[in-house]
Amino acid sequence: MSNASLAPQKKYLASSWQYYEIWLKIEKILYALPNYFESEIVVKGVNPTDLYAVGSLFSTAIEYSLVNVLNKTRNVWDTNNLYPAFTFKRQSQTFPDVLLVDASNKNSIIFGIELKAWYALSKEGEPSFRFKIDPDSCAEADLLVVVPWLLSEVTSGKPVLLSPFVELAKYAAECRNFYWIESRIQAGKNAKIDRPVPQYRKPYPAAKEKASDSAQDDSGNNFGRIARTGQGNLLQDYLNEIQNQEYLGIKIKHWIKIFKAIAEGRDDQQIDSALNRVLKDVQQDVAISDEDSP
């Protein structure tokens, strides 16, 4: 029996919070990151099938670059220079990836951003990162941001960002746990989630503090993959929009199929057959679009 009526409810930030206005401006900038992003990375001569392997490497570099972008847009999120000592900094091995801190006050934390870059043409067609942080280890203002990227010429060029996914981190963690438990109960499986000890369930845990949740029955290591069904479907509509977005005249979901056809085909005949199937999908999509046009 489903307990959908008990699903987590998003708790929006109170507008009375001291830093609400600056938080709101930064949230808007996050959605506009593709307009601000510039990269020195240039990719040439990489086999299309090898892009899967280097995708994670580039994603890490992009995550570092985005911290610089956020600091360079200070004139947008602090237009009156009220917070000259505020700065974004990246931290490793703990949650969240990026912190906005007040350097004039012992680097006191204003809020954090869990920032994940995702190669949009990956085989899975969805982000593969694990988001396991305990809900109580997320501050109310913390954000989860997923930034899809691809190369400007698809198989070469500079990284280009697509519109990101932005959500309250605490809400995302609550949804993940709720729907994991729901799906496991419905499947008649162990739904137990082990949470951190109470002293570690607090915002901004230290690197050595175990502040993440874990599922007792998770042989496939799927707990935390919030892009998948059964963990809240938070990204479902967003991923559909990304996959149906056109890039260089072809929808991203078809680019994915093209790369998969090349990567998985063992001989020319298999590759040709797979590419022909992709072509039929493209033609079908075009026909549907024409029918829907006024």
Summary of the structure (lengths in Angstrom):
residues: 294
radius of gyration: 21.0
end to end distance: 44.2
largest distance: 64.9
contacts: 834
relative contact order: 0.13
helix: 41%
strand: 17%
